[in-house]
Amino acid sequence: MNMNRSGETPFELSGDDQRVLDALVESGFDPQILERMPASDRPRGERLVHLLGLLRDYPVEDGDETLIHATLAGIDRYESARAQRMSIDPAESRDLQAKRFRRLPLPSVISVAATILIGASIILPILHNLRQEQLDMKRLNNLRYVTHAVDSYASDYDGTIPTARAGLSQMVTAVADAINLTPLVEQQYCRINQPPARGYQPSSTGPWYQSNMVLFLGDRNPIMDAIRQRRLDSPLLISLGHDRARHNILTQDGAILWLDQPQIRPDSTRLWRPRGVLWLADDIYPRQPSR
Amino acid sequence: MTAIPLQLGSLPLGLPFPRRRQPASAGSRIISRSERTATERAVQERTDESLLAEYLRGDRSAFRHLISRYRDELLHFLTRFLGSRAAAEDVFQETFLQVHLSADRFDPSRRFKPWLFTIAANKARDHHRKYGKRRAVSLSTTISHDEQGQRYVDLMEADLPSPEAPVVDAERSRLVKTVVDAMPAHLREILLLSYFQRLSYNQIADALEIPLGTVKSRLHTAVATFARAWTAARIEDGTQDGR
């Protein structure tokens, strides 16, 4: 059984009355609506209008000017109180601050400060470690991208990887071939925002994956930044001002190690490149794919 | 469906459609056309929405005109809803304070009146909740009805004597007040919004924030409840002619 809010069974109009009432309401109780109704509905509509017309007999009185004045005065009072709450008298404010300060005893201040310091000393290292872990994870992912790019490049060039001559000087090539990752970016094997950096592979012959040497890849150094910004004319610029950030070493088997310190040149310039390599030639790598 | 005949008693002659709003800012005083100043005429010709916009631009008199324009209509609505003139005046002032506070959020592409009555209905409901429910009177104790399910009312089967009393007397006013005051607040509210404020179903749904279907069924219930309660009140009062 349907019950209304007061627990009584609700009344419902008959379907015909509902239909006529809907028409009256939707017309805004337009007096002309009855004339437009079908003749069969008109008496029903008239009875509804008569019935609802009883509501007009509810005793009400018109308002007077006093009500308008009272309403406006109420708004004024509200605004005045709000303005008072919002305004700050400088003298009162100083007094208030002084009172508040006086109310706070020194031991409380010290204990609060100590609590804050202890909390910070616990939280800050945790946050720093989290941040470092996040960065390391990003570096590892980027290195995997670069590994894949080198692999793809080698497949397209008969197993040859992009190289550059490197050595002690132009005349003395201590290391015949260093991995040159710039063509990987130029030929879209990997994206510019992934961290290609100069690499090193002593063997210039044979597929790169047959090498038993490690492949050095750096992250977050000036060379990489230059590559990202497409400012790197030569992929073999000296990495001056290296900030001693950790370097990644990607080995042949895909393992990733860390090289904690950059290689330091004899002139104390911090340069990231394989040990013993003082000179690198640029722009030496296969330019045409084998297929 | 079982239709129960109703005896609605004598109803006033003519068809009592709700009154259209009169040109407002003249208030209750009748002012001849020749007396009106150009300023007054300009105010009367301005829409509610433009008056509110003027108020937002700093014209305090526009807000006064707006209050004056809805003074009687809103006060009558609140009096009928709350059953008390004093409570109605309190809620009237709260309503316009809320209008003042929310004026900058009013969407000028919409009509002011439904917005005003939405605020008023909300304030009235808050007042009703705050100060407790009014006297609840059973509206069906003296009338036979179906014991199962809803009880249906068909006005065509109502026993309606010919209206003989065109003048609204105090006794009928008292009975109407008794019946309306005894109705549940949610039924009384929707009855007043639809009849006096002539809001459409969609506007009522917006105002009360209830689904359109609920608005319709609630109004149907409200009218049926009012019809039944009017008959019951007349029987209890021992007056067969509504006097």
HADDOCK unambig.tbl for C-alpha pairs under 7 A between the chains (distance, minus, plus):
assign (segid A and resid 1 and name CA) (segid B and resid 148 and name CA) 6.25 0.50 0.50
assign (segid A and resid 1 and name CA) (segid B and resid 149 and name CA) 4.69 0.50 0.50
assign (segid A and resid 2 and name CA) (segid B and resid 149 and name CA) 5.93 0.50 0.50
assign (segid A and resid 2 and name CA) (segid B and resid 150 and name CA) 6.41 0.50 0.50
assign (segid A and resid 9 and name CA) (segid B and resid 150 and name CA) 5.93 0.50 0.50
assign (segid A and resid 10 and name CA) (segid B and resid 150 and name CA) 5.62 0.50 0.50
assign (segid A and resid 10 and name CA) (segid B and resid 151 and name CA) 6.63 0.50 0.50
assign (segid A and resid 10 and name CA) (segid B and resid 221 and name CA) 6.63 0.50 0.50
assign (segid A and resid 11 and name CA) (segid B and resid 150 and name CA) 5.67 0.50 0.50
assign (segid A and resid 11 and name CA) (segid B and resid 151 and name CA) 4.76 0.50 0.50
assign (segid A and resid 11 and name CA) (segid B and resid 152 and name CA) 5.67 0.50 0.50
assign (segid A and resid 11 and name CA) (segid B and resid 153 and name CA) 6.92 0.50 0.50
assign (segid A and resid 11 and name CA) (segid B and resid 221 and name CA) 5.50 0.50 0.50
assign (segid A and resid 11 and name CA) (segid B and resid 224 and name CA) 5.52 0.50 0.50
assign (segid A and resid 11 and name CA) (segid B and resid 225 and name CA) 5.57 0.50 0.50
assign (segid A and resid 12 and name CA) (segid B and resid 150 and name CA) 6.48 0.50 0.50
assign (segid A and resid 12 and name CA) (segid B and resid 151 and name CA) 6.03 0.50 0.50
assign (segid A and resid 12 and name CA) (segid B and resid 152 and name CA) 4.75 0.50 0.50
assign (segid A and resid 12 and name CA) (segid B and resid 153 and name CA) 6.02 0.50 0.50
assign (segid A and resid 12 and name CA) (segid B and resid 220 and name CA) 6.10 0.50 0.50
assign (segid A and resid 12 and name CA) (segid B and resid 221 and name CA) 4.90 0.50 0.50
assign (segid A and resid 12 and name CA) (segid B and resid 224 and name CA) 5.45 0.50 0.50
assign (segid A and resid 13 and name CA) (segid B and resid 152 and name CA) 5.54 0.50 0.50
assign (segid A and resid 13 and name CA) (segid B and resid 153 and name CA) 4.80 0.50 0.50
assign (segid A and resid 13 and name CA) (segid B and resid 154 and name CA) 5.98 0.50 0.50
assign (segid A and resid 13 and name CA) (segid B and resid 220 and name CA) 5.81 0.50 0.50
assign (segid A and resid 13 and name CA) (segid B and resid 221 and name CA) 6.67 0.50 0.50
assign (segid A and resid 13 and name CA) (segid B and resid 224 and name CA) 5.26 0.50 0.50
assign (segid A and resid 14 and name CA) (segid B and resid 152 and name CA) 5.95 0.50 0.50
assign (segid A and resid 14 and name CA) (segid B and resid 153 and name CA) 5.67 0.50 0.50
assign (segid A and resid 14 and name CA) (segid B and resid 154 and name CA) 5.01 0.50 0.50
assign (segid A and resid 17 and name CA) (segid B and resid 154 and name CA) 6.66 0.50 0.50
assign (segid A and resid 18 and name CA) (segid B and resid 220 and name CA) 6.27 0.50 0.50
assign (segid A and resid 25 and name CA) (segid B and resid 194 and name CA) 6.51 0.50 0.50
assign (segid A and resid 25 and name CA) (segid B and resid 198 and name CA) 6.90 0.50 0.50
assign (segid A and resid 25 and name CA) (segid B and resid 200 and name CA) 6.06 0.50 0.50
assign (segid A and resid 26 and name CA) (segid B and resid 200 and name CA) 5.32 0.50 0.50
assign (segid A and resid 26 and name CA) (segid B and resid 201 and name CA) 6.82 0.50 0.50
assign (segid A and resid 28 and name CA) (segid B and resid 198 and name CA) 4.76 0.50 0.50
assign (segid A and resid 28 and name CA) (segid B and resid 199 and name CA) 6.59 0.50 0.50
assign (segid A and resid 28 and name CA) (segid B and resid 200 and name CA) 6.57 0.50 0.50
assign (segid A and resid 29 and name CA) (segid B and resid 17 and name CA) 6.42 0.50 0.50
assign (segid A and resid 29 and name CA) (segid B and resid 198 and name CA) 6.58 0.50 0.50
assign (segid A and resid 31 and name CA) (segid B and resid 17 and name CA) 6.49 0.50 0.50
assign (segid A and resid 44 and name CA) (segid B and resid 155 and name CA) 6.86 0.50 0.50
assign (segid A and resid 44 and name CA) (segid B and resid 156 and name CA) 6.07 0.50 0.50
assign (segid A and resid 46 and name CA) (segid B and resid 15 and name CA) 6.96 0.50 0.50
assign (segid A and resid 47 and name CA) (segid B and resid 155 and name CA) 6.84 0.50 0.50
assign (segid A and resid 49 and name CA) (segid B and resid 15 and name CA) 6.32 0.50 0.50
assign (segid A and resid 49 and name CA) (segid B and resid 16 and name CA) 6.33 0.50 0.50
assign (segid A and resid 49 and name CA) (segid B and resid 17 and name CA) 6.47 0.50 0.50
assign (segid A and resid 50 and name CA) (segid B and resid 11 and name CA) 6.18 0.50 0.50
assign (segid A and resid 50 and name CA) (segid B and resid 15 and name CA) 6.10 0.50 0.50
assign (segid A and resid 50 and name CA) (segid B and resid 16 and name CA) 6.17 0.50 0.50
assign (segid A and resid 53 and name CA) (segid B and resid 16 and name CA) 4.85 0.50 0.50
assign (segid A and resid 53 and name CA) (segid B and resid 17 and name CA) 6.50 0.50 0.50
assign (segid A and resid 54 and name CA) (segid B and resid 176 and name CA) 6.83 0.50 0.50
assign (segid A and resid 55 and name CA) (segid B and resid 176 and name CA) 6.71 0.50 0.50
assign (segid A and resid 57 and name CA) (segid B and resid 168 and name CA) 6.60 0.50 0.50
assign (segid A and resid 57 and name CA) (segid B and resid 173 and name CA) 4.98 0.50 0.50
assign (segid A and resid 57 and name CA) (segid B and resid 176 and name CA) 6.51 0.50 0.50
assign (segid A and resid 58 and name CA) (segid B and resid 173 and name CA) 5.30 0.50 0.50
assign (segid A and resid 58 and name CA) (segid B and resid 176 and name CA) 5.61 0.50 0.50
assign (segid A and resid 58 and name CA) (segid B and resid 177 and name CA) 5.28 0.50 0.50
assign (segid A and resid 59 and name CA) (segid B and resid 173 and name CA) 5.89 0.50 0.50
assign (segid A and resid 59 and name CA) (segid B and resid 177 and name CA) 6.98 0.50 0.50
assign (segid A and resid 60 and name CA) (segid B and resid 76 and name CA) 5.85 0.50 0.50
assign (segid A and resid 60 and name CA) (segid B and resid 79 and name CA) 6.69 0.50 0.50
assign (segid A and resid 62 and name CA) (segid B and resid 72 and name CA) 5.10 0.50 0.50
assign (segid A and resid 63 and name CA) (segid B and resid 71 and name CA) 6.07 0.50 0.50
assign (segid A and resid 63 and name CA) (segid B and resid 72 and name CA) 5.46 0.50 0.50
assign (segid A and resid 63 and name CA) (segid B and resid 75 and name CA) 6.72 0.50 0.50
assign (segid A and resid 68 and name CA) (segid B and resid 67 and name CA) 6.58 0.50 0.50
assign (segid A and resid 68 and name CA) (segid B and resid 68 and name CA) 6.71 0.50 0.50
assign (segid A and resid 71 and name CA) (segid B and resid 93 and name CA) 4.88 0.50 0.50
assign (segid A and resid 75 and name CA) (segid B and resid 97 and name CA) 5.71 0.50 0.50
